[in-house]
Amino acid sequence: MNREPSRTGSSPASMIRGDYSRSNEQNSEIFTAFPALGDAAAYLTQTTSYLTRCFGGDTYESALDNGEELVTFSSVEAQKSELGNVLSTSTVPEEREAASLGDSVHSGTGPLVSSGAFQMGPSIFQGLISRARKTVLGSADDIGWLQRARGMPPVEDGTARFNGLLENIRKDEHKLTDSLVYLLVPGLFSNHGPLYFVNTKSCFSKMGLTCHIAKIHSEASVERNAREIKEYIEEMYWGSKKRVLVLGHSKGGVDSAAAMSLYWPDLKDKVAGLALAQSPYGGSPIASDILREGQLGDYVQLKKIMQVLICKVLKGDPQALEDLTYEKRREFLRNHPLPRELPIVSFHTEAGLGPSVLATLSQVAHADLPIIGEGQSTRVPVVIPLSAAMAACAQLLQVRYGEKSDGLVTRRDAEVPGSIVVRPERKLDHAWMVYSTINDSPGEADASQVCEALLTLLVEVGQRQRHAAAMKDE
């Protein structure tokens, strides 16, 4: 016995689907009985067509004599006629379109939107909502992903010990030994800042320590720089027979970590430890928002501008910036994790946003003025308001994502799993670590002292790990 299906407990979606052939006739009667619904549906159709043209989708529109594209309805009756065609029992798109065009000709009305545009409405709106959500969301779900990833080793807070070491260094109590060689790895665009790490290297040399700055192509890809860093370490080790302690800043830390991940069998007896200072180890929201499709960079052609800047002006590889996006960092770390036995220290800061930051100038180079008369040439510093730029970027990340950052790297993305993490309270922007500022307070530690404290802490971490390994073997 045939029994009509019960509607009790049916979901809204199943009720909407229902018997399509039966509901078409009912829908047609409903829209005929209530003209307001027909007006609303016609308005929705016009809006859909307009938004489709604005966002570059497929549209069904008509052209006026002056070249303007317009969707017109001459009367409510024409709207009902078109709507009736949409809700007709015909299921063949070509038949619906032909019927719509036929009604338009016979009624003498202006051109109408095809039923295809009305049917595309929900999908178009869903696409627009999805695109808008993607744009607004940005990197919100990506920031700090390493801290949420499963299987990652926990970090240990070493801030207190770092502060103690830094205080001792400021009292001229130095613990770094000359039994190691120190390699400083600069970050992105460092080739165009000749004073990058210069002060730190000079201070190390005065203490009798062997210190080098890696001369890598700062705008090259992570894998290319990793190979060059590996060759640097091997040359320094074979030339001195001393193990190498590496400190990388910004992308230099990412490049250095990649060298350890890719070439650890060749480097494990040559490297004493790795310190990453303000490095986007998990990725950078700045890089992702510039390069990711559907982000703000798409609307202002920022991606193309950066590609031209890196390729044409700086003679670099666009891959250098792309390697710092969250997508690329996830892929790389999934395939090339850091070795667990490597001693690691990670350091991150927060940029200051106070009014005094706007007046802070950073010395990034120097210029020699021409000789006047018989006098000597005069060397003057080249200064730019880097701190103000970093503060603006930090404010942007704070407002959009609610994240603390040094202006380029969020604090959470700079923490390396399994590392000793240093989280100083002092407000320091991304450029302060490598470029001296004109108005540095004499009562505060300078960048070279901070680097020395990080490396001293790294030596202690290495000693502790070796002792723990020896105890385990016994």
N, C-alpha and C positions, 0 to 999 in steps of 0.2 A: 504493500500500500504506500502510495506516495504521500509523503508528509512534508508540509512546508517547513523549511529549516527555522529553528528557533533563533530569535535575535537576542535572547537573554545572554548577557556576558560577552557580547561581541565587542571587539575593540573599535575605537573610532576609525582606525585605518580600514578595517574590514567593512564597516558600515558605509564608508565613503566609496570603497570599490564597488561593493554590492553587485546588483544585476545592471550592467551598463546600459543595455538596450532599453530596459524598463525605466531607468532613472533619467535617460535622455529626454523622454517625452514629458516626464514630470518636471524636469528642470526648465524645459521650454515653456510649459504652462506657468511656472512660478515667475519667470522673467517677464512673461507677457502680462501677468496679473499685477505685478509690482513694477511700474516704470522706473522707480528709483534704483532698483537693482540693475536694471538695464543701463541706466546712466552711470552707475558706479563701475560696472563691468567695462563700459566703453572708455571711461576715464582711465581705468587700470591698463587697458590695452594701449591707449595713447602714451601713457607714462612708460610702459614697458618698451615701446618702440623708440621713444626719445632716449631713455637710458641705454638702450642697446646701441644706438648711434654714438652716444657719448663715450662708451667704453669699448668701441671697436668690434662689437659682436656682429653676427649676421642679422640683417634687418630686412623688413619688408616695408618699403616706403614708396611714396610717389614723388615725382618732381614737378614743381610748378614751372611756368614759363621763365621765371627769373632765375631758375637754378636752385631755389631753396627747396629743401626736402621737408614735406609736411604731411601729416596724417589728418584727414578731414572726415567729419561726419556731418551731413547736411541736416539731419533731423533725428529725433528720437526713434521714429519709425525705421530709419535706416540702421540705427544702432541695434534695434530689436531684430531686424532682418539678418544682420551680420551675426548676431549672437545665436540666432536660431540655426544658422548654417553651422556654427561651431558645435552646437549641441545636437546636430542631426545624427541619425543612426549610421550614416556612411562612415566607414572606418578607413577608407583609402585616401591618403593625403591629396593625391592628384584630383580626385573627385570633389573633395571639399573645396579645394582652391578654385576649380572650374565653376562650381556652383556659386561661390562667392563672387567671382568675376561676372557671372551671368546675371545675378541679382543686381549688381551695380549698374550694368548696362541697361537692363530693362526698367529700373526705377528712375533712371536719369540722375542719380545722385553722383557726388564726387567720388574719387577713388577711396577705397576702404582698405584697412589693414587686413592682410590675409589671416585666415584662421590659424595658420602656422605660428604667427607672432603671438596670438593669444595663448596657444598651447605652450609656447616656449616661455611664457611669462614666469611661472614658478621656478623653472630651472635657471632662468636668467637672474631672477632675484636671489636665488640660493647662491649662484656664482658670485654675484656682487657682494652679498653678505659675507661669503667665505673669503673673498679677496680683501674686503675691508677689515675683517677680523684678523687676517694674516698680517696686514699692514700695521694695525694698531698693536697687536700682540708683540710683533718684532721678535726680540731675543729673550722675552720674559721666561719662557720655558727652558731656555738653554743655559742661562747664567747659573753657575754652581752645579752643573750636571754631574761633575766628578764627585761631589760630596754625596750625591744621591745614588751613584752607581754601585751596584752590588759587587762584592769581591775585592773592593779596593782596600788596601791597608790603611789603618787609621793614622792620623797625624799626631804629633806631640808638640805642645806649646813650649817653645824655647825662649819666649820673650824676656822673662826675668833673667835668665842666664846671659842673654845678649846684652841687656842693659848693664849688667854688672861688668861684663868684658869691655863695653864701650866706655864706661866710667874709668876703668883702669887704663885704657889706652889714652884717654885725655889727660891722665896723670903720668904719661910717658912710661907706662908699664906694658911692654910689648912681648907677646908670646909666640908670634910667628917665627918659624925656624927656617934657616937657610938650607935645610936638608930637602926642601921641596922647591919646585918651580911653580910660579903663579901665572896663569893664563887668564886674561880678561877678554871676554867676547862681547863686542858691541852689538847693538840692535839695528832695527830698520832705519835707513837713511843716515847711518853713521858715517858713510863715506863722504858725506857733504858737511860734516861737522868735525873739523880737524882737531878740536880740543876734547873730543870724546874720550874719556878715561885718562886723559893726559895727566891731570893732577894726581890721580891715584897712583899711576905708574911712577911718577916722579917721587912721591912719598915713599913708596916701597923701595925704590932704588936707593934713597938716602938711608934706609935702614939696612942696606946691604943685601937685600933680597933680589933674586932674579925674577923679573916680571916682564911679561910680553903682552902686547895688544894684538889680537888676531886680526890680520889684514884680509878679511873676507869681503866678498861682494855683498854689501848689506841688503841690496834689493834682489838677491837671488833666492831661489826656492829653499825650503828647509832641508831637503835631501841633498842638494848640492853643497850647501854650507856645512852640513853634517860630515860629508866626506872631506871637505877642506879642514875642518876642525880635527878630525881624526888624523890627518896627515900632519897637522901642526903638533899635536900631542906626541906622535911618534918621533918626529924630528927633535923635539925638545927633550924627550926621554933618552934617545940614543946619543944626543949630544952632551947631556949632563949626567946621565945615569941616575937621575932623580925622578921620583914620581911627580905628577902634575896635579895641582889643585886648580879647578876651573871655576870661574865666576862669570856667569852670563847675565846681561841686562836686557830686559824686554825680549824682543825676538831672538837676541843672542842666547838667552837662556833656553828657549825652545830649540834653537839649532844645536846647542850643546847637549841637551837631553836626547835629541834625535841621534847624535853621534854615539852616545852611550848605548842607546837601544839597538841601533843598527850594527855597531861594530864592537860590542862588548867583549866577545872572545879575543879580539886583538888588543883591547885597551884595559882589560881588568887588572893586569899587573903594572900598568903605567899610570893609572888615574887614582888619586887619593881621595877624591870627593868632588861633588858638584854643588854649587850654590846658584840659585836662580833668584834674581832680584827684579821684582815688578814684571814678571814674565807671564804672558797669557797662556799658561800651560794648558788650561781647559778650553781656551778660545777667547775671542774678543768680540764684544757686541758692536764695537765700532766697525771692525772688518765685516762682520756678518750683515749689519744694517746697510753697509755700502754696496756689498756684492750680492746679497741674497735677492732673488727675484720676488717682486711684490713689495719690497721695502721702500722706505722713503727715498733711497738713492735712485730708484727707477723714475720717480716723478721729476727729479731735477737733473737727470742725466749724470749723476755723481759717479756712477760706475764707469762711464765712458771717460769722464774727466780724469779719474784716477788711473785708468789704463793708459791714457795719453801721457800723463805726468810721469808714470813709472817707465813706460817704454821709450817715449821720444825724448823726454827731458832728462830723466835720470839714467837712461840706458839700462834699465833693469828688467826683471821678469815679473809680470803681473801675478805669477804663481806665489811670489813672496807674500803678498797680502792675502791671497786666497787661502794659503796654508794656515792662516791664523783664524779662519772662520770656524764656527762650532762643528760644522759638518766634516771639514777636513781633519780637525783635531780628534773627533770621535773615531774616524776611520783609521787615522795613524796610530792612536793609542790602543785601539783594539788589536791591531796587527803587530805593534812594536812597543810593548810595555817596557818601562824601565827595569833594570835588574834589581832584585830585592836587596842584594848585598852591597849596593852602591850607597855610600853615605851622602845624604841630600839635606840641604837647608833651603827653605823657600822664604822669601821676604816680600811683604806687600805693605802698601801705605795708602793713606787717604789724602787727597789734595785739599788744601785750605781754600775756603770760599770768602774770607774776610776782605774788607776794603783794602787792606795793606797789600794784598796779592796783586792788585792792579798796578801798583807802583814798583813791583819787583822785576828787575831786568836780569836776564841770564847771558853770560858771556859764552858765545858759541864759536868764536873765531877771533882773529886779530888781523889788522891791516897795517902795512908799512907805508907811511906817508912819504912822498918823494923828498929827496934831499934839497934843502933850501940853502943856497950859498955854500959855505964850507962846513956847515953843520952836519951832523949825522941824521940818518932817517929816524923818524919817530914811529914807534909801534903803538897803536891805539886798539882798544878792545872793540870787537863787533858785538853789540848787545841787541837782543830782541826780547819782547815781553812774553817769553814762553810760559811763565807761570800764569799769566792772565788767560792765555789760550787753554792751558790745562784746567784752570778753574771753570771756564765756560763749558768745556766738555764734561767735567765732573758734575756740574750743575745739571746738564742735560740728562746724564745717566741717572742722577738722583731723582729728577722730576719724572722721567719716563718709566724707569724700572724700580725706583726706590732702592738703588744699590749704591754703596759706597765704593769709590774708585779713586785712583790717582790721576784721573783725567782720560786715561786710555784703557786701563785694565782694572776690572772689578776685583775687589779683595778676595772674593770666593773663587774666582777663576785662577788666581795666582797661587793657590795652595796645592802643592804636589802631594798626592797620596803617599803615605809612608815617610814623609819628610819631617824634619824639625822645623816648625813654623815660627817665624818672628813677626809679631803684629804690633809694631810700635804705635803709641798714641800721638806722637808728634806728626803734625800735618806736613807731608812732603809730597810734591807732585812727581809726575813720571820723569820729568827732565832733570830734576834736582840731583839725582844720583850720579849723573855724568857731566853736567855742566855747572860750574860754580856761579853763584848769584852775587851781584854787586853788593847787596845789602845783607849778606849773611851775618847773623848775630855771633859775635865772638864767644858768647856764653853757651853756644850749642856746638855739637860735634859737626864736623864737615863731612863731605861725601867720602873722602879717602879714609877717614876714621871709621865710618860706617862699614865700608867694604872690608877694612881690616878686621873689625869685630865679627863680621859674617864669616870670614875665612878662619878666624881663630875658633869660632864656635864649630865650624865644619871639621877642623882638625880634632877637636874634642869628641865630636860625634863618631869620627872614624876610629879613634882610639877606643872608645867605648864598645863599638861594634866588634872590633877585632878581639877585645878582651872577652866579650860574650861568646864569640865563636870559639875561642880557645877553651873556655870553660865547658862549652857544650861538647867539644871533641874529647875532653878528659872524662 
